[in-house]
Amino acid sequence: MIPHTQILPALITAAPAPGSFVELLGFIAAFCTTVAFVPQLIRVIRLRSARDISLPTFLLFSVGVFLWLLYGIRIGSKPVMASNAATLLLSVSILVLKLRYEALNEVKS
Amino acid sequence: MIPHTQILPALITAAPAPGSFVELLGFIAAFCTTVAFVPQLIRVIRLRSARDISLPTFLLFSVGVFLWLLYGIRIGSKPVMASNAATLLLSVSILVLKLRYEALNEVKS
């Protein structure tokens, strides 16, 4: 029998050593991909428009980030939980504003 | 001396067991957060506009995904490498189109 791992390679093969360069890399990466959505949220609020923003993108992205949050809970990693909880909050906020402005623009036209 | 891990909790505390439910959860999460950017790229191409899309968001997001890619290389995880390489390609494409349409609209006005 072919071991399962040969078909589906492990997502995280090894946990980086605490305090290592690799761990720091992960922290900076998580910080960037989380904080990145702050200017998008500000832009949508400021423009009062989210026309160019894709609804399926933010729907699927929110579902994915929610699953990453569950993943973080299951592996017991606080940074994975925290960064995904923050990203989810930002992503859902953008999604809600997209739906609101879409509805408002439909009433207008 | 306070151990480093007490100040900065480990990013990935434990690698999920190959073939486990947690690993599958990670795969589905990675699939969602990667594929999510396909409809956004299609929308920008179709509308020929990315006005509502935030430039700092896609800049910072691309940097973050690039760092996740390096993280994947360093921990030797093919799924982390593959999903972040795909996300980076999509993110940079959206970024390039944003800059192009911005420049085109400036010429027009």
Interface residues (C-beta under 8 A of the other chain):
Chain A: P3 H4 T5 L8 P9 A10 L11 I12 T13 A14 A15 P16 P18 G19 F21 V22 E23 L25 G26 F27 I28 A29 A30 F31 C32 T33 T34 V35 A36 F37 V38 P39 Q40 I42 R43 V44 L47 S49 A50 R51 D52 I53 S54 L55 P56 T57 F58 L59 L60 F61 V63 G64 V65 L67 W68 L70 Y71 R74 I75 G76 S77 K78 P79 V80
Chain B: H4 T5 L8 P9 A10 L11 I12 T13 A14 A15 P16 P18 G19 F21 V22 E23 L25 G26 F27 I28 A29 A30 F31 C32 T33 T34 V35 A36 F37 V38 P39 Q40 I42 R43 V44 L47 S49 A50 R51 D52 I53 S54 L55 P56 T57 F58 L59 L60 F61 V63 G64 V65 L67 W68 L70 Y71 R74 I75 G76 S77 K78 P79 V80
